[in-house]
Amino acid sequence: MKPMTRAEARRIRSEAHREQRMADFQARLGAWGVLLAWIEEARAVAKDAERNGRPGAVAELAQLLKSFCERHSP
C-alpha cells in the first residue's frame, strides 16, 4: 500500500473536522440545524473549490443540495 501524501492527510483531516462541526451544529439546533448545517457545508465546499481551483466543485455542490432535497422531501 502506497504511503499517504501530505495533501491526502490534510484533506482527510479537513473532511473529518467539517463532519464534526456539522454534527455539533445539528445537535445544538435540532431540525433547523439540519438545514443550516447543509448551508454551512455548501459554503465550505465552495470555499475549498475556490481555494483549490477544482473545476468539479460545482457538480459536488449540486450533488450536496440534491441529496438534501431528497432526504427532506415530503
Buried (B, 14 or more C-beta within 10 A) or exposed (E): EEEEEEEEEEBEEEEEEBEEBBEEBBEEEEEEBBEBBBEBBBEBBBEBBEEEEEEEBEEBBEEBBEEBEEEEEE
